Amino acid sequence: MIVKSIPIGWEIIYQRAHGLLAAKLAYHWKVAERPPHFVETLLAIAEHDDGISESRTPENLTEAGAPKHFQLLGRSAEQYRNVMEISASKSRWNALMTSMHTTFLYEDQKYEDKDIEEFVKEQHKFQIVLIKEFKISRKAAESAYRFVEWCDALSLLLCMDKIQPEQRRMDISTGPDGTTHQIWQDEKENLRVEPWPFEVDAFEVDVEYRELGLLQFKDAKELDENLQTAEVKTRTWKFCQ
């Protein structure tokens, strides 16, 4: 879950909703510059967290009983293997993009969990096999994955309300061709991206979120029940060239 403190309690965006927002952004990419296997890539972007429980386990609450932001969660190798089982059952390309995302998350990190370390080694070997089967270079696979990561990064900036005020620019990430894109909000609150990577001159995207009026929950069951009964609201952003 993406958790933000608000005056009445908490705002919650499911990570799966964030993934869907990332896929919506990807859908608007310039047609001539889209990565190969575009439909499978969209699925990898939208569904790379689908094998992980978001609100039904004790790990989703802090010790004080507050909803736990996803960046505070520890992930197990078992959870990631579940993610990979789901992706691999759809297509090899989906599996390749998802696998590269899981190893990206642990890039340049020291492994405190031996199971995670072993999982990352497994995935690097798996990626070599898939890249060979697709008869592409590692560079080409990394370019395609940068597209996945770029869309994921922009969606996170939006969901976590990180866009800076007063037209201050900030980096999104490195795109498929190695270009670093910047985003800012203009005086009309439209979002601008430079260089512009999208097919159309203007478009809108949205994400669903929920507001919880309780600051503390006795257990994950109470948190999940409140999320299930909360009103679903929508936040929309307009992008303009």
C-alpha positions in Angstrom: 0.0 0.0 0.0 1.0 3.6 -0.6 0.1 5.3 2.6 -0.2 9.1 3.2 -1.2 10.8 6.4 -4.2 13.1 6.0 -6.2 15.2 8.5 -8.9 12.6 9.0 -6.6 9.6 9.1 -5.0 7.9 6.2 -5.1 7.9 2.4 -4.4 4.5 0.8 -3.6 3.7 -2.7 -3.1 0.0 -3.4 0.1 -0.8 -5.2 -1.9 -2.7 -7.8 -3.7 0.6 -8.5 -0.3 2.3 -8.8 0.7 -0.4 -11.3 -2.5 0.2 -13.3 -1.6 4.0 -13.4 1.9 3.1 -14.6 0.4 1.1 -17.4 -1.9 3.9 -18.4 1.1 6.2 -18.7 2.9 3.5 -20.8 -0.1 3.3 -23.1 0.4 6.9 -24.2 4.0 6.4 -25.2 5.0 7.3 -28.7 3.9 4.5 -30.9 7.0 4.4 -33.0 9.2 4.2 -29.9 7.3 1.5 -28.0 9.3 -1.5 -26.8 8.7 -4.9 -28.4 5.9 -7.2 -27.1 4.1 -4.1 -26.1 0.9 -5.8 -24.7 3.0 -8.2 -22.6 5.1 -5.2 -21.4 1.9 -3.3 -20.3 0.9 -6.4 -18.3 4.3 -6.6 -16.7 4.0 -2.9 -15.7 0.4 -3.2 -14.4 0.8 -6.5 -12.6 4.3 -6.8 -11.2 3.1 -6.6 -7.6 0.0 -8.8 -8.0 1.4 -11.8 -6.1 1.9 -9.8 -2.9 -0.8 -9.4 -0.2 -1.4 -5.7 0.6 -3.8 -5.5 3.6 -4.5 -9.0 5.0 -1.4 -9.9 6.9 0.1 -8.6 10.1 3.1 -7.2 8.2 0.7 -4.6 6.7 0.5 -2.8 10.1 3.1 -0.9 12.1 3.6 -1.8 15.8 1.4 1.2 16.6 -1.4 -0.3 14.4 -1.1 2.2 11.5 -1.2 1.1 7.9 2.3 0.4 6.8 3.7 2.2 3.7 5.1 -0.3 1.2 8.7 1.1 1.5 8.7 0.0 5.1 7.8 -3.6 4.3 10.3 -6.4 4.1 9.7 -8.8 1.2 10.4 -12.5 1.3 11.9 -14.6 -1.5 8.7 -16.7 -1.3 6.6 -13.6 -2.1 8.8 -12.8 -5.1 8.8 -16.3 -6.3 5.0 -16.2 -6.3 5.2 -13.0 -8.4 7.5 -14.7 -10.8 5.3 -17.8 -11.0 2.3 -15.6 -12.0 4.3 -13.7 -14.6 6.0 -16.8 -16.1 2.6 -18.4 -16.6 1.5 -15.6 -18.9 4.5 -15.2 -21.2 8.3 -15.3 -21.3 8.5 -11.6 -22.1 6.2 -10.8 -19.2 8.5 -13.0 -17.0 11.7 -11.3 -18.3 10.4 -7.8 -17.6 9.1 -8.8 -14.2 12.3 -10.7 -13.3 14.4 -7.6 -14.3 12.2 -5.5 -12.0 12.8 -7.8 -9.0 16.5 -7.7 -9.5 16.5 -3.9 -10.1 14.9 -3.5 -6.6 18.0 -5.1 -5.0 20.6 -3.6 -7.2 23.8 -2.5 -5.3 22.3 -3.6 -2.0 23.9 -5.8 0.6 21.9 -9.0 1.2 20.9 -9.5 4.8 18.5 -12.3 3.8 20.2 -15.3 2.2 17.0 -16.4 0.6 16.7 -13.1 -1.2 20.3 -13.3 -2.3 19.6 -16.8 -3.7 16.5 -15.6 -5.4 18.4 -12.7 -7.1 21.0 -15.2 -8.4 18.2 -17.4 -9.7 16.7 -14.5 -11.6 19.9 -13.4 -13.2 20.4 -16.9 -14.5 16.7 -17.0 -15.7 17.2 -13.7 -17.5 20.2 -15.0 -19.4 18.1 -18.0 -20.6 15.2 -15.8 -21.7 17.4 -13.3 -23.5 19.0 -16.1 -25.4 15.6 -17.6 -26.3 14.5 -14.2 -27.6 17.7 -13.8 -29.6 18.3 -10.3 -28.3 21.2 -8.6 -26.6 21.3 -7.8 -22.9 21.4 -4.1 -23.9 18.1 -4.5 -25.8 16.5 -6.2 -22.8 17.7 -3.4 -20.5 16.4 -0.8 -22.9 12.9 -2.5 -22.8 13.1 -2.7 -19.0 14.0 1.0 -18.6 10.6 1.7 -20.2 9.0 -0.4 -17.5 10.9 1.3 -14.7 10.3 4.8 -16.1 6.5 4.3 -16.1 6.7 2.7 -12.7 8.8 5.7 -11.4 6.4 8.3 -12.7 3.4 6.6 -11.3 5.1 6.5 -7.9 5.8 10.2 -8.1 2.2 10.9 -8.7 0.8 8.4 -6.2 3.2 9.6 -3.5 2.4 13.3 -4.2 6.0 14.1 -4.9 5.5 16.6 -7.8 7.1 19.8 -6.6 5.3 23.2 -6.3 6.1 26.5 -8.0 7.1 24.9 -11.3 10.2 23.3 -9.9 11.5 20.5 -12.1 12.5 17.0 -10.9 13.9 14.0 -12.7 11.6 11.1 -13.4 14.0 8.4 -14.5 16.1 7.3 -17.5 14.0 6.4 -20.5 14.6 3.5 -22.9 17.0 5.5 -25.1 19.0 6.7 -22.1 17.4 10.1 -21.9 16.6 11.5 -18.5 13.1 13.1 -18.4 12.0 15.9 -16.1 8.5 16.7 -14.9 7.0 19.9 -13.4 3.6 21.4 -12.8 2.7 24.6 -14.7 0.7 27.5 -13.4 -2.6 25.8 -14.5 -1.6 22.6 -12.6 -1.1 20.7 -15.8 1.9 18.3 -15.8 4.7 18.9 -18.3 7.4 16.4 -19.2 10.6 17.2 -21.1 11.5 15.8 -23.5 7.9 14.9 -24.3 7.7 11.0 -24.8 4.0 10.6 -25.5 2.1 10.1 -28.7 -0.6 12.8 -28.2 -0.2 16.4 -27.1 -2.5 16.1 -24.0 -4.1 13.4 -22.1 -5.5 12.5 -18.6 -4.8 9.6 -16.3 -6.3 8.7 -12.9 -5.9 6.4 -9.9 -8.4 5.2 -7.3 -7.7 5.8 -3.6 -9.5 5.3 -0.3 -9.6 7.4 2.9 -9.7 5.8 6.3 -10.9 7.7 9.4 -9.2 5.5 11.9 -5.6 6.2 13.0 -5.1 2.8 14.5 -6.3 -0.7 13.8 -6.3 -3.6 16.2 -5.3 -6.1 13.5 -4.9 -6.7 9.7 -8.5 -8.0 9.6 -9.9 -4.6 10.8 -7.7 -2.7 8.4 -8.8 -4.9 5.5 -12.5 -4.6 6.4 -12.2 -0.8 6.6 -10.5 -0.7 3.2 -13.2 -2.9 1.7 -16.0 -0.6 2.9 -14.3 2.7 2.4 -15.6 5.0 -0.4 -13.5 4.8 -3.5 -12.4 8.1 -4.8 -10.5 9.1 -8.0 -7.5 11.5 -8.5 -6.9 12.7 -12.0 -3.8 14.4 -13.6 -3.7 16.2 -16.9 -0.5 16.0 -19.0 0.2 18.7 -21.7 3.1 19.1 -24.1 
